[in-house]
């Protein structure tokens, strides 16, 4: 999920809850750090019952936006929000090569062990679904349920994300794209600061939101929402055009059918990131999962169709 291009980015509760200020939900959680491989890794957990691990997008994003949208599940579950290595309030890696999908999976399992949990349910959004699937395939016996929200099943699908965004940018903002093209012709890539500044100025909301007036629920206090070092390490130095890094070799498609636990997959009809062309392939590669397409949503259906979204998620989690 290209957060670099964004300005940041049990039916027991009525919709009014989701519309209220999110400050109250952040205040309910106490922060703590645990040592994993010598690094301080930040987590926030609250509640009792089956454990829900929320894995944010990016790669490189902090836990904050997921806590703002899903923190209320502490009323029925033990919820766990985390900043993986180099993200949010967690320490940065000493070397960028430590940022990888495999290491994110490792950190999540170490958190599970630290919390003395036998099984966990995984809820990933965008890039977070990549980590969730990688974890589920490696440790299927440790997974209770899995929820994939606007996710990716392969490096090929992530490349489609890049191609979709660039087609949008080129056709809708030709004046800006001319400057982008000029820098590309001089050899600049996504991770070059002069290039990323120009590229990041292309309005991206229509790619992420069907309703562009919406924005993520995040705390009012200052926080590190995104670490681009993580983004470029995992997706590659030219991440907005050509996928490389550890993402390049990811392909879960042949293994998804072997996962036996309950899985819910949600997608958005207007998603320009996790494009419907690829998202619906989950029906073929994981036919045992429940697949829902949100017809009025982009990349964030929990914001765009909250009543439908939370009803479906509530029913899935309690059944």
Secondary structure as UniProt FT lines:
FT   HELIX           3..5
FT   HELIX           15..19
FT   HELIX           23..27
FT   STRAND          31..36
FT   TURN            37..38
FT   STRAND          39..46
FT   STRAND          51..55
FT   TURN            58..60
FT   HELIX           64..70
FT   HELIX           71..75
FT   STRAND          78..83
FT   TURN            85..86
FT   TURN            88..89
FT   HELIX           96..98
FT   HELIX           101..114
FT   TURN            115..116
FT   STRAND          120..125
FT   HELIX           127..138
FT   HELIX           140..142
FT   STRAND          143..149
FT   HELIX           155..172
FT   HELIX           174..185
FT   TURN            186..187
FT   TURN            190..191
FT   HELIX           193..199
FT   TURN            200..201
FT   HELIX           205..208
FT   TURN            212..213
FT   HELIX           228..235
FT   TURN            237..241
FT   HELIX           245..247
FT   TURN            248..249
FT   TURN            253..255
FT   HELIX           256..258
FT   STRAND          262..268
FT   TURN            269..270
FT   TURN            272..275
FT   HELIX           276..279
FT   TURN            280..281
FT   HELIX           282..285
FT   TURN            286..288
FT   STRAND          290..294
FT   TURN            295..296
FT   HELIX           301..304
FT   HELIX           306..318
//
